Amino acid sequence: MPKHSALLGLACALVWSSAAVAGVPVPGFRELEGGYAKSGGTGEAERRLAEAIPAGTGVGDAQAMLIGAGATCRSEHRAPDVRHCLFHQYSLADGAADDIRWAVRLDAPGGHVRTVSVDRSVDRHGPN
């Protein structure tokens, strides 16, 4: 009997720790842009994404979380352990049409996320 209690306790601890991680939301486009506006860099976005998608997360789960936050995702045929996800939006906030992209890269050897990295790019269309 004591062995069963220990196993049940371990199983409950794993479920609760997974639920705690799942409670950290993946930031969407607006949150990523808001953090960029405050800090002027991608560090805050990378920190928040790594918190929401910690190392060891299954790549399918990570991809589903990013899609749920508004990204589109694809795998790379030449590198099956890599997933690319993209948050994309147009902005007219400063008088020019800006095409803003947040690219999220999931390095997931063996099907589990090892690292999350981000890059932000802006294409300006029209007057500056």
Long-range contacts (C-beta under 8 A, 24 or more apart in sequence): 21-54, 21-57, 24-51, 24-52, 25-52, 25-69, 26-52, 26-53, 26-65, 26-66, 26-68, 26-69, 27-52, 27-69, 28-69, 28-70, 28-87, 29-70, 29-87, 29-88, 29-89, 29-100, 29-102, 32-87, 32-102, 32-118, 32-120, 33-100, 33-102, 36-120, 42-118, 42-119, 42-120, 45-102, 45-118, 45-120, 46-116, 46-117, 46-118, 49-104, 49-116, 49-118, 50-115, 50-116, 53-106, 53-113, 53-116, 54-113, 55-112, 55-113, 55-114, 55-115, 56-112, 56-113, 57-112, 57-113, 58-111, 58-112, 58-113, 59-83, 59-106, 59-108, 59-111, 59-112, 59-113, 60-111, 62-106, 62-108, 62-113, 62-116, 63-106, 66-104, 71-104, 81-107, 81-108, 81-109, 81-110, 82-106, 82-107, 82-108, 83-108, 95-127, 96-124, 96-125, 96-126, 96-127, 96-128, 97-124, 97-125, 97-126, 98-122, 98-123, 98-124, 98-125, 99-123, 99-124, 99-125
